[in-house]
């Protein structure tokens, strides 16, 4: 009997040892993913639970350097409550994505099996399923490839109109059941985001939903859209529609009653209110004294470029405007906080349009825009309340334009300001300048997609010279000279600081960075450490570790 007990004890001890060994093997990866105080404390608790004594000491060492407290401020408790609410919103989004990734993939698989059995796969249905699979409802790359592979093998059999109608009805029923489950999960997460004052996350969820379910009424109406002639349109388009104009993706604004003329190669000049051949009108408006004048919801574009380029510009700028509102949501929220969704979703009109001047070539740009430096390809002038750019034919300097438009949006909304220092102003613009379209929707992507921040990390890991967070604040705080030193190094450093503060610790301090940005633009910034509750030395250490040692998406 004693031998049996001893044997069981040895087995238990062995099991505990194996569990600790297995946990220890995963410790390094967990440590790389823990980028801030909250995540590090969670890891410390995990080490204690798994009896990893040496590993816990490593975490405590990082924490001791990461969290020397800043001088307490009166709103420290309020800021921590806001961070906790933000944690809950992000968790709701994460829970939705985790649940959706598994459950929805299985449901799509069932529909594909049914399609194969029924031999029902007309082109429009095949494309609809492909869109759902391709990065919208299925995250895992191998799962996507498997489902798309199965979809391609389905044969579409011949059938009578009655049989086709019956199959279409059955498909619609199955798809609606899938989307109903999917949307119910999204709306739970959306409500939690609003409750936490994190409307930006709700905005993301609504747009994600519309990619999967393009006609979802609640999502469209929440974004301020109304349905007209089968299309969901935003507030300004509704005004234009009432005035007799409709937006055409190729022709721009056209009169509804005569829009068939656009198909014949004509374009409509909204200023002269006349149709004409595109080439003829482009010649007239190629002179700086007679530019094209075109409006969108938030912009007034004056351009000497070709009409086709201007249409693309307006569409791009509007998409970028919404992305800027989404990322810096609390900047625009005012007294309503994160619950002021009308502003955050870009629904409420601004006091005035953002004026953008666009020239057909560099020569014209330098002659009439008079850029502040000889090398500039675009700039925003707070004094003139306008931005200025040029292109080469249909080539648009997208990154530069989005950088300067960030300055313009923040500057015009706040009527100037910028008292937080050039590191903050320029960093906020670098953070947004690489926004790009993915699956038809503009988004930022991650660190790899932000080329300037990716270069910063690459140089730092190769022991190249880059600014630390402390360097940036010392050199380019209020009153600092932005033009000192190597300008590209300054831009990389500013972008790296803002990217870090927006994303470290799972994005927990995003609201603090936006509060600092807002206070800076409205002329009442306070010391940086007061916003984050962490000393400058602690933040600088965390940022250096973030780029050198951590796994950042």
Secondary structure, 3 states (H helix, E strand, C coil): CHHHHHHHHHHHHHHHHHHHHHHHHCHHHHHHHCCCHHHHHHHHHHHHHCCCHHHHHHHHHHHHHHCCECCCCCCHHHHHHHHHHHHHHHHHHHHHHHHHHHHHHHHHHHHHHHHHHHCCCCHHHHHHHHHHHECCCECCHHHHHHHHHHHHCCCCCCCCHHHHHHHHHHHHHHHHHHHHHHHHHHHHHHHHHHHCCCHHHHHHHHHHHHHHCCCCHHHHHHCCCEEECCEEECHHHHHHHHCCEEEECCCEEEECCCHHHHHHCEEEECCCCEEEEHHHHHHHCCCHHHCEEEECCCEEEEECCCHHHHHHHHHHHHHHHHHHHHHCHHHHHHHHHHHCHHHHCCCCCCCCCEEEEEECCHHHHHHHCCCCCCCCCEEEECCCCEEEEECECCECCHHHHHHHHHHHHHHHHHCCCCCCCHHHHHHHHHHHCCCEEECCEEECCCCCCCHHHHHHHHHHHCCCCCCCHHHHHHHHCCCCCCCCCCHHHHHHHHHHHHHHHHHHHHHCCHHHHHHHHHHHHCCCCCCHHHHHCECHHHHHHHHHHHHHCCCCC
